[in-house]
C-alpha cells in the first residue's frame, strides 16, 4: 500500500472517530441569545404597558448574563435587581419569591442569603424551562411590587414558549 493511501486511510479514520466522539458528547440545554433578548424585551414591554419602567435580565444556567435590558426611565438599581433575581432562579431552579418564603418558614435556611453575593431573594425572578429542562432564569426589577415584577417575567416566559411556573 502506498504512503498516500495509508495517509488517506488514516485521515478518514481520524475524521470518523472525531465525528463519532463529537456525537457522543453530552450537550447541555441552553437558551439561544435571540430567545433571551426576546424574553427580556417582552418583560420590559409588559411592565411598560402597566405604566412601570423596569429592567429585565436573562441569566444562563451557567450563571452568565445573556440579556439585560433597561427600560426607558428605569432606575439605576433595577439592572442589579433584575440580574440578581434572574441569577437566583437560574442557579436554584425556582422562583426567587419561593426562596424568601422558604427562609422565613425555615430559619435554618437563612444561610441561603449569604451563599452567593449574586443572589437576590425577592420576588420577580423565575426559572426558564424549555421541555422540562432548566436553561436560564429571568428577572425583573423596578415595578412597585415583587408581584408585578413576577407578572412581567411571566410575559417574558410566554413570549418564548417557556413553561410558566405555578
VENWOPE-V39928 format. One line per field, one symbol per residue. ss: DSSP state (H for helix, E for strand, C for the rest). phi: phi as a letter, one per 20 degrees, with the letter a starting at -180 (. if undefined). burial: b if it has 24 or more other C-alpha atoms within 12 Angstrom, else e. A space follows every 10 residues. Layout:
# VENWOPE-V39928
ss=???
phi=???
burial=???
This chain:
# VENWOPE-V39928
ss=CCHHHHHHHH HHHHHHHHHH HHHHCCCCCC CCHHHHHHHH HHHHHHHHHC CCCCEEEEEE CCCCEEEEEE CCCCCCHHHH HHHHHHHHHH HHCCCHHHHH HHHHHCHHHC CHHHHCCCCC CCCCEEEEEE CCEEEEEEEE ECCCCHHHHH HHHHHHHHHC CCCCCC
phi=.fffffffff ffffffffff fffeffdffb dggfffffff fffffffffe ndecdcccdf gfoefebbcd fgnfffffff fffffffgff edmbgfffff fgffecgfeg fggdfbfefc ecfpdcfddc lnefdacccc cpffbfffgf gffffffffd mffefe
burial=eeeeeeeeee eeeeeeeeee eeeeeeeeeb beeebbbbbb bbbbbbbbee ebbbbbbbbb bbbbbbbbbb beebeeebbb bbbbbbbbbb bbbbbbbbbb eeeeeeeeee ebeeeeebbb bbbbbbbbbe eeebbbbbbb bbbeebbbbb bbbbbbbbbb ebbbbe
